[in-house]
């Protein structure tokens, strides 16, 4: 089970567990889901649609059966200057390959080290995506649609980097 031990959540709830539901829904894929930690009408509608598609009772409540059917809702790591490792390398590859779309700024290499050039590429990507430009890759930036059949930055980098 990808989401073990999660409590039942429904419209009106808020917090980290709601963010987990929203990330899981975004990975179904539903890139229109905003990860804000507020279980409002849009999240409820997405839960109902998911439940209908999964053959579950479409009640808009995320209980054990819905949690079991959803993909892992764990967060992707938050990346910023100083971050290192394979997830940074994958991010650098995606930023390099798509740089022509979002301003031509690249990380200037794929070395797995989030330095000033990677930050500049992330900021160019964030400007292109019309999200907060802070040079930090968190939920908002991971969720940016790449205009390709349900792909987001997160799915392009790879869900194997989900933090459990």
TORMI-952232 format. One record per residue: residue number from 1; residue in three letters; z, x, y of N, C-alpha, C, O in turn. Coordinates in steps of 0.1 Angstrom, whole numbers. Each point is the difference from the previous one (the first is absolute). Layout:
num|residuo|n_Z|n_X|n_Y|ca_Z|ca_X|ca_Y|c_Z|c_X|c_Y|o_Z|o_X|o_Y
NUM|ALA|Z|X|Y|Z|X|Y|Z|X|Y|Z|X|Y
...
This chain:
num|residuo|n_Z|n_X|n_Y|ca_Z|ca_X|ca_Y|c_Z|c_X|c_Y|o_Z|o_X|o_Y
1|UNK|0|9|-12|0|-9|12|0|9|12|8|9|1
2|UNK|-17|-12|9|-1|8|12|10|-2|11|2|8|9
3|UNK|5|-19|-10|9|-4|10|14|-4|-6|4|-12|2
4|UNK|2|20|-10|12|-4|-7|12|-3|9|2|7|11
5|UNK|6|-17|-15|12|-3|7|-1|-5|14|10|1|7
6|UNK|-21|-7|-4|-2|-5|14|6|-14|1|-1|-8|-9
7|UNK|8|5|20|5|-14|2|-11|-10|3|-11|4|5
8|UNK|14|-16|-7|-9|-11|4|-1|-1|15|11|0|7
9|UNK|-23|-1|-2|-2|-1|15|-9|-11|3|-9|-4|-8
10|UNK|10|-1|20|-8|-12|4|-1|0|15|6|8|7
11|UNK|-14|-18|-2|-2|-1|14|14|-1|7|9|-7|-4
12|UNK|-8|15|15|12|1|8|8|12|-3|8|4|8
13|UNK|-11|3|-19|7|12|-3|-7|12|8|-11|-1|5
14|UNK|19|12|-4|-6|12|7|7|12|-6|10|0|-7
15|UNK|-16|12|10|6|12|-4|-9|8|-9|-12|-3|-2
16|UNK|17|14|-4|-7|9|-8|-6|-7|-13|-11|4|-4
17|UNK|18|-13|-2|-5|-7|-11|-13|-8|3|-9|-1|-8
18|UNK|9|-5|20|-12|-7|5|-11|10|2|-12|-3|-3
19|UNK|14|14|8|-10|11|2|-6|3|-14|-12|2|-1
20|UNK|21|-1|-9|-5|3|-14|-10|-11|-5|-10|3|-5
21|UNK|14|-16|8|-9|-11|-4|-13|2|8|-11|-1|-6
22|UNK|11|4|19|-12|1|8|-8|11|-5|-13|-1|0
23|UNK|19|13|-3|-8|11|-5|-7|-3|-13|-12|3|-2
24|UNK|19|-10|-7|-5|-4|-13|-12|-10|2|-10|2|-6
25|UNK|12|-11|15|-11|-10|3|-12|7|5|-12|-3|-3
26|UNK|14|13|12|-11|8|6|-7|7|-11|-12|3|2
27|UNK|18|1|-12|-6|7|-11|-7|-9|-10|-4|5|-11
28|UNK|3|-18|13|-6|-9|-10|-15|0|0|-4|-6|-10
29|UNK|-4|10|18|2|4|14|-2|-11|10|-9|-9|-2
30|UNK|18|9|11|-1|-9|11|4|8|13|11|-1|5
31|UNK|-21|8|0|3|10|11|4|-7|13|3|6|10
32|UNK|-4|-20|-9|3|-7|12|16|-2|1|4|-4|11
33|UNK|3|7|-21|15|-1|0|5|10|9|-3|12|-1
34|UNK|12|-16|10|7|9|9|14|3|-6|7|-9|-4
35|UNK|-4|22|3|13|4|-5|10|1|12|1|10|6
36|UNK|6|-21|-4|9|0|11|14|-4|-4|9|-1|9
37|UNK|-7|-3|-22|14|-3|-4|4|-14|3|12|-4|-2
38|UNK|-21|-5|7|3|-13|3|-8|-10|-9|-12|0|0
39|UNK|19|-8|-8|-6|-9|-9|-3|-13|7|8|-9|0
40|UNK|-19|9|7|-4|-12|8|-11|-8|-7|-3|3|-12
41|UNK|-3|-12|19|-11|-9|-6|-11|8|-6|-6|-4|-10
42|UNK|1|15|17|-11|8|-6|3|6|-13|-8|1|-9
43|UNK|20|5|8|4|6|-12|2|-10|-11|-4|2|-11
44|UNK|10|-14|14|1|-11|-9|-14|-4|-5|-2|-2|-12
45|UNK|-7|0|21|-14|-4|-5|-6|10|-9|-7|-3|-10
46|UNK|9|16|13|-5|11|-9|7|-1|-13|-7|3|-11
47|UNK|20|-5|10|7|-1|-13|-6|-12|-8|-2|1|-12
48|UNK|1|-13|19|-6|-12|-7|-14|4|-6|-2|-4|-11
49|UNK|-6|10|19|-14|3|-4|1|10|-12|-7|-2|-10
50|UNK|16|12|10|1|9|-11|5|-7|-12|-5|2|-11
51|UNK|15|-11|13|6|-7|-12|-11|-9|-6|-1|-1|-13
52|UNK|-7|-6|21|-11|-8|-6|-9|8|-8|-4|-3|-11
53|UNK|0|15|16|-10|9|-6|6|6|-13|-7|3|-9
54|UNK|20|-2|9|7|6|-12|5|-10|-10|6|4|-10
55|UNK|-9|-17|12|4|-10|-9|15|-3|0|5|-5|-10
56|UNK|1|8|21|14|-3|2|2|-13|8|-9|-5|6
57|UNK|21|0|-6|3|-12|8|-1|4|15|7|9|4
58|UNK|-16|-15|3|-2|4|14|10|-6|10|-3|-9|7
59|UNK|15|14|-8|11|-5|8|3|8|13|8|-3|8
60|UNK|-14|15|-7|2|9|12|13|7|-1|4|7|10
61|UNK|3|-7|-21|12|7|-2|-2|12|-9|-6|-2|-11
62|UNK|10|13|14|-2|12|-8|13|2|-8|10|6|4
63|UNK|-11|-11|-17|11|2|-9|-5|9|-11|-10|7|1
64|UNK|18|-6|-12|-3|9|-11|-15|0|-5|-5|11|-3
65|UNK|0|-23|1|-14|0|-6|-10|5|10|-10|7|-4
66|UNK|12|-10|17|-10|5|10|2|15|2|-10|7|1
67|UNK|22|-3|-1|3|15|1|-7|7|-11|-6|11|2
68|UNK|7|-16|-14|-6|6|-12|-15|1|1|-6|9|-5
69|UNK|0|-19|11|-15|-1|1|-6|9|11|-11|4|0
70|UNK|20|-2|10|-5|8|12|-1|15|-3|7|5|-9
71|UNK|-17|2|16|0|14|-2|13|6|7|7|-7|6
72|UNK|-5|20|-9|11|7|6|0|-2|15|-10|3|6
73|UNK|22|-7|-1|1|-2|15|7|11|6|4|-1|12
74|UNK|-1|12|-19|6|12|6|-8|5|12|-12|-1|0
75|UNK|19|8|9|-7|5|12|-8|13|-4|4|7|-9
76|UNK|-14|-5|17|-6|13|0|9|9|8|8|-5|8
77|UNK|-9|18|-9|8|9|8|-4|0|14|-11|-2|4
78|UNK|21|4|5|-3|1|14|-4|15|3|8|9|-4
79|UNK|-20|-7|9|-5|14|3|0|3|15|-4|-8|8
80|UNK|8|20|-5|0|4|14|-1|16|0|0|6|-11
81|UNK|-1|0|22|0|14|1|11|6|-8|11|-4|1
82|UNK|-14|14|-10|9|6|-8|0|-5|-15|4|7|-9
83|UNK|-10|-19|7|-2|-5|-14|-10|9|-7|-9|6|6
84|UNK|12|-5|-19|-9|9|-9|-2|-7|-13|8|-8|-4
85|UNK|-18|13|-3|-2|-5|-14|-13|-7|-2|-9|-1|9
86|UNK|7|-3|-22|-12|-6|-4|-4|-13|8|-12|-3|2
87|UNK|22|-5|2|-4|-12|8|-5|4|13|-9|-7|6
88|UNK|13|18|0|-5|5|13|-15|5|-3|-9|-3|9
89|UNK|7|10|-20|-14|4|-3|-9|-12|-1|-11|0|5
90|UNK|15|-10|-12|-8|-12|-2|-3|-7|14|-11|-4|2
91|UNK|22|3|6|-2|-5|13|-10|8|8|-9|-6|7
92|UNK|10|19|-7|-9|9|7|-15|-2|-5|-9|0|8
93|UNK|8|-2|-21|-14|-3|-5|-6|-13|5|-11|0|4
94|UNK|19|-10|-4|-5|-13|5|-3|1|15|-10|-5|5
95|UNK|19|12|3|-2|1|14|-13|9|3|-7|-3|9
96|UNK|5|13|-17|-12|8|1|-13|-8|-3|-9|0|7
97|UNK|10|-7|-18|-12|-8|-5|-4|-11|10|-12|-3|1
98|UNK|22|-3|5|-3|-11|9|0|3|15|-1|-9|8
99|UNK|2|22|-5|2|4|14|-11|-5|10|2|-4|11
100|UNK|-14|3|-17|-11|-5|9|2|-14|5|-5|-4|10
101|UNK|12|-4|-18|3|-14|3|10|-1|11|0|-9|9
102|UNK|10|17|-9|12|-1|9|1|12|10|11|4|2
103|UNK|-22|0|3|1|9|11|-4|15|-2|0|8|9
104|UNK|-3|-5|-22|-4|14|-2|11|10|-1|-3|12|-2
105|UNK|15|-16|3|12|10|-1|4|1|-14|3|-9|-7
106|UNK|-3|22|2|3|2|-14|13|9|-1|4|5|11
107|UNK|3|-5|-22|11|9|-2|-3|15|0|9|8|-1
108|UNK|-22|-5|1|-5|14|0|4|7|-13|5|11|0
109|UNK|-7|-18|-11|3|6|-13|9|-9|-8|7|-9|5
110|UNK|-7|11|-18|9|-7|-10|9|11|-6|-4|6|-10
111|UNK|16|-6|16|10|11|-5|13|-6|-5|9|7|-4
112|UNK|-7|-20|6|12|-7|-4|12|2|10|11|-2|-3
113|UNK|-14|7|15|10|3|10|-4|-9|12|-10|2|6
114|UNK|20|-11|-2|-2|-9|11|4|8|13|11|0|4
115|UNK|-21|6|2|2|8|12|-7|-7|12|-3|-12|-1
116|UNK|2|18|12|-5|-6|12|-14|-5|-1|-4|-10|7
117|UNK|-5|16|-15|-14|-5|-2|0|-13|-8|-8|-9|3
118|UNK|17|8|-13|1|-12|-7|6|-11|9|-5|-12|-1
119|UNK|15|15|9|5|-10|9|-11|-5|9|-1|-12|3
120|UNK|-7|21|3|-11|-4|9|-10|-9|-7|-4|-10|5
121|UNK|1|12|-18|-9|-8|-8|7|-14|-2|-7|-10|0
122|UNK|20|10|-3|7|-12|-2|0|-9|12|-2|-12|0
123|UNK|4|19|12|0|-7|13|-14|-6|3|-1|-11|5
124|UNK|-9|18|-8|-14|-5|2|-2|-12|-9|-6|-10|4
125|UNK|10|11|-17|-1|-11|-9|8|-12|5|-5|-12|0
126|UNK|17|14|5|9|-11|5|-7|-7|12|1|-12|2
127|UNK|-7|20|7|-7|-6|12|-11|-8|-5|-2|-12|5
128|UNK|-6|17|-14|-11|-8|-6|4|-13|-6|-6|-10|1
129|UNK|18|10|-8|5|-11|-7|8|-10|10|4|-11|-5
130|UNK|-2|15|17|8|-8|9|14|-3|-4|5|-11|1
131|UNK|1|21|-7|14|0|-3|8|10|9|-7|8|7
132|UNK|20|-8|-8|8|9|9|-4|14|-3|-1|5|-12
133|UNK|-2|3|23|-5|14|-2|13|8|2|4|3|11
134|UNK|1|2|-23|12|8|0|-1|12|-9|9|9|0
135|UNK|-21|-7|-6|-2|11|-9|8|0|-13|0|10|-7
136|UNK|7|-21|4|8|-2|-12|-7|-10|-9|-4|-11|5
137|UNK|3|14|-18|-6|-9|-9|11|-7|-8|6|5|-9
138|UNK|-4|-18|14|10|-8|-6|-7|-13|-4|-12|-1|-1
139|UNK|20|-10|-2|-5|-12|-5|-12|-6|8|-10|-4|-5
140|UNK|11|5|19|-10|-6|8|-14|8|-2|-10|-6|-1
141|UNK|11|19|1|-12|8|-2|-5|0|-14|-12|-1|-2
142|UNK|21|1|-8|-5|-1|-14|-8|-13|-2|-9|-1|-8
143|UNK|13|-10|15|-6|-13|-2|-13|-2|8|-6|-11|-1
144|UNK|1|21|8|-13|-2|8|-12|-2|-10|-2|8|-9
145|UNK|-5|-20|11|-12|-2|-8|-11|10|3|-2|4|12
146|UNK|-5|1|-22|-11|10|2|-13|-7|0|-10|7|-1
147|UNK|9|-20|2|-13|-7|0|-8|2|-12|-12|0|0
148|UNK|19|2|-11|-7|1|-13|7|-9|-10|12|3|-3
149|UNK|-18|-12|-3|5|-9|-10|15|1|-3|4|4|-11
150|UNK|4|-8|20|14|-1|-2|8|14|1|11|0|-3
151|UNK|-18|10|6|6|13|1|8|2|13|-3|-5|10
152|UNK|15|12|-12|8|3|12|2|15|-1|-4|7|-10
153|UNK|10|-1|20|2|14|0|9|3|-12|-2|10|-7
154|UNK|12|-18|4|9|2|-12|-8|0|-13|2|9|-8
155|UNK|-11|-19|6|-7|0|-12|-10|12|-2|-3|5|-10
156|UNK|-3|-1|22|-9|12|0|7|13|-4|-5|8|-6
157|UNK|18|-7|11|8|12|-3|5|0|-14|0|10|-7
158|UNK|4|-22|3|4|-2|-14|14|-5|-2|10|6|6
159|UNK|-8|-16|-14|13|-6|-2|9|8|-9|11|-4|-2
160|UNK|-16|15|-4|8|8|-8|11|7|8|10|5|-5
161|UNK|-11|-6|19|10|6|8|11|-10|5|8|3|9
162|UNK|-7|-15|-15|10|-9|3|13|6|-3|2|6|-10
163|UNK|8|-8|20|13|5|-2|8|-11|-8|1|-11|5
164|UNK|5|14|-16|7|-10|-8|15|1|3|8|-8|-5
